[in-house]
Amino acid sequence: MITAQEIQRSLPEIEWIKDENLKKKVIETWQKAAERGGWRNLDKVPFTLLFENSGLLTEHTRRVTRLAESVLNVREEKLNRDYLIAGALLHDVGKLMEYELKDDGTVVKSEFGKQKRHPVSGSELAKEVGLPDEVVHIIYAHSKEGDSLERSPEAIIVHHCDFIDFEIKKSLV
């Protein structure tokens, strides 16, 4: 099982969350997702299967979180910083269940992942762990699943930061 300390080492931006209960639930969500997906090492989980050499999921998550915080810092509106950071850190947590590591070291879409995409499974897991509905919404709405929804301002930020990172990374490989 991946420990809380390992998650905090891989995602140090967790410390940006001021609410200790929220911080614990973010870590717990990562732990449960890793356990359900059979991951023992976060450094084996790729950012995406859509193109080769995409890098690590944790690196993408950190970039999205830092981008989201940068956007927040230039906004004048009163937005929920803790929810934004939690949502950015968890937006792709469902990929731990959507992907699986094969014995030969390759990563493929899991049988579970063929049934549910990561925004759905990640948001369901976040709800199960007891995260606030606002954070669950950010996770669910960050990808195409959210296109028919009215996204919260925090969800809009994470959605766009995610696609900024995706498009830049894709263009450089």
Residue pairs with C-beta under 8 A, 6 or more apart in sequence:
1 31
1 34
1 35
1 40
2 30
2 31
2 34
2 35
2 39
2 40
2 41
2 42
3 31
4 27
4 31
6 42
7 14
7 27
7 30
7 31
7 42
8 14
8 15
8 27
10 42
10 43
10 58
11 30
11 58
11 61
11 62
11 65
11 89
12 62
13 62
13 65
13 66
13 69
13 85
13 88
13 89
14 23
14 26
14 27
14 89
15 23
16 65
16 69
16 81
16 85
17 23
17 26
17 82
17 85
17 86
18 81
18 82
19 82
22 82
22 83
22 86
22 131
22 132
22 135
25 86
25 126
25 129
25 130
25 131
26 86
26 89
26 90
26 131
28 129
29 90
29 93
29 122
29 125
29 126
29 129
29 131
30 90
30 93
30 96
32 125
32 128
32 129
33 39
33 93
33 94
33 96
33 97
33 122
33 125
34 40
34 42
34 96
36 96
36 97
36 112
36 125
37 96
37 97
37 98
37 99
37 100
37 110
37 112
38 100
38 101
39 45
39 96
39 101
42 56
42 57
42 58
43 56
43 58
44 101
44 107
45 56
45 57
45 58
45 95
45 96
45 99
45 107
46 54
46 55
46 56
46 57
46 99
46 107
47 54
47 55
47 56
47 57
47 59
47 60
47 92
47 169
48 54
48 60
48 166
49 99
49 107
49 108
49 109
50 170
51 170
51 173
52 173
53 173
54 60
54 169
54 170
54 173
55 169
57 92
57 95
57 96
60 92
60 165
60 166
60 169
61 88
61 89
61 91
61 92
63 165
64 88
64 91
64 158
64 161
64 162
64 165
65 85
65 88
65 89
67 161
67 164
67 165
68 84
68 85
68 87
68 88
68 157
68 158
68 161
69 81
69 84
69 85
69 88
71 157
71 160
71 161
72 79
72 81
72 84
72 157
77 153
79 153
79 154
79 157
80 134
80 154
83 132
83 134
83 135
83 138
83 154
84 138
84 154
84 157
84 158
86 131
86 135
86 138
87 134
87 135
87 137
87 138
87 139
87 142
87 154
87 155
87 158
88 138
88 157
88 158
88 161
90 122
90 126
90 131
90 135
90 138
90 139
91 119
91 122
91 138
91 139
91 142
91 158
91 162
92 118
92 122
92 142
92 162
93 118
93 122
93 125
93 126
93 139
94 116
94 117
94 118
94 119
94 120
94 121
94 122
94 123
94 125
94 139
95 118
95 122
97 110
97 112
97 113
97 116
97 118
97 121
97 122
97 125
98 109
98 110
98 112
98 113
98 116
98 117
98 118
98 121
99 107
99 108
99 109
99 110
99 113
100 107
100 108
100 109
100 110
100 113
101 107
102 108
112 121
113 121
116 124
117 143
117 145
118 143
119 139
119 140
119 141
119 142
119 143
119 145
119 146
120 140
120 145
122 139
122 140
123 136
123 137
123 139
123 140
126 135
126 136
126 139
127 133
127 136
134 152
134 154
137 149
137 151
137 152
137 155
138 152
138 154
138 155
138 158
140 146
140 149
141 149
141 151
141 152
141 155
141 159
142 155
142 158
142 159
142 162
143 159
143 162
146 155
146 159
151 159
